[in-house]
Amino acid sequence: MLDEMKAKAAEFPLKESRAMVKDLMKANQTIYWFDFLFSLTLGATAFAVTVIAETFSPIGVVAYFIAVFALYRSVIFIHEIVHFKKGSMVAFKFAWNLACGFLVMVPIFMYQGVHLDHHKRDIYGTKLDGEYLPFGAQNPWKNVWYVISSIFLPALIVLRYIILTPLSWLIPPLRRLLWQRASSLTIDLDYIRPEKTDRDGKFLELQEFSATFYGWTAIGLWHYGFLPSKFFAVWYLVVFLVLFMNSIRTLGAHAYRNPGDEKMTVAEQFLDSVDVPGSFLSALWAPVGLRFHATHHLFPNMPYHSLGTAYKRLKENLPNSHLYLEASRPTLFHAMKTLWRDAASRQKP
């Protein structure tokens, strides 16, 4: 299966594809600001309504799901941020951390560097890639457990920033351990983050402190009666469902055919990835352009608002667009079914 993909990748018109979309590489800052601020405002308002409304009342339930989808979209902007050119859109990065990243205890440094490795030819799909597991080659039931385990992730995030971070300021070995094993948004639990470099961004300690400060401030406001206990329950349930949906999206983002020991070219990465152009529903479960994940791997620096145009242009104008469409799936269900089938077939003797 992997050999067949590599053979197809050798024929992929990469040069022609790049020439066809070179005018789509500039980010429109107005779109970024409006989209993020609107999503964040809608999500925060719905979150507040969920907390205030009577538990399990119709308005509370509706507000909860609005909060989940709007805040999911807000959080996913971290994926765009780590692809910004160095020194660009600094104010947007600051605003995202301040209004969103620290609130959900996922500051930018937890994705910076780690995700860029995921796009490197020498790292993608290998054991050094924390964002890749051989889902398409392992027992498919392990994929189910990966999704289910997201229920524990909010608790681990709280433990990391509320308890372990302050302790690490007093215990240097713990600080090193946190950096290596609890400072990366990855799917591989065995991933060990390399030593800090410039690629990890700036003000790492300040970002970490700010997330901890936000958490303890919320606890203080609750202690003095300014926040109800329900606030924390709603926070946990919102973050859980966001992470749960993102885990399903992650399974639908790649074919995951690499067993972990193959280096892959850009074209091979593309054919090992998945586009689900879909419709409005695709934009809900894979927001901010992530439904065009394969196309994103062709053009990692293309802004999310251009990916749909790029997909349509390449689909209609590439002379051998059948190779480009090899990475497309009609629905998320189809992508998941294909992944399950591939994984199951690899288990047969």
Number of C-alpha atoms within 10 A of each C-alpha: 9 13 8 8 16 18 11 14 22 12 11 21 16 15 8 12 18 14 9 15 18 12 11 15 17 12 16 12 12 9 12 19 14 11 15 24 16 14 21 22 16 19 24 19 16 24 25 17 18 26 22 13 15 12 12 11 11 11 14 20 17 14 21 23 17 21 28 24 22 25 25 26 23 25 23 18 21 23 18 18 19 22 16 17 10 10 6 10 14 13 9 15 18 13 14 24 23 16 15 21 24 21 19 21 24 22 24 26 24 23 20 22 21 23 21 18 17 20 21 16 16 15 20 26 27 21 19 21 24 24 22 23 24 19 24 24 22 20 17 19 12 12 20 15 10 16 18 13 12 21 16 12 15 20 13 13 17 18 12 19 25 19 13 18 20 15 14 17 11 10 12 11 10 15 17 13 14 19 16 16 15 21 20 25 16 21 15 16 12 11 17 18 19 13 9 12 9 8 14 20 16 13 10 15 9 11 21 20 16 20 24 22 18 18 18 15 12 15 17 13 12 16 12 9 10 11 15 14 13 14 16 15 11 17 17 19 15 23 21 19 18 22 21 19 19 19 20 20 21 17 24 27 23 26 25 25 24 23 17 18 12 16 15 21 17 18 22 21 27 25 28 24 24 29 29 24 24 15 11 10 12 18 18 16 19 26 23 25 23 26 29 27 25 27 26 23 21 20 19 17 17 23 22 24 17 17 24 14 13 24 19 11 14 20 16 11 11 15 11 14 14 12 17 23 16 17 21 22 18 12 18 24 12 13 23 19 13 16 23 22 14 21 24 16 15 15 11 6 4
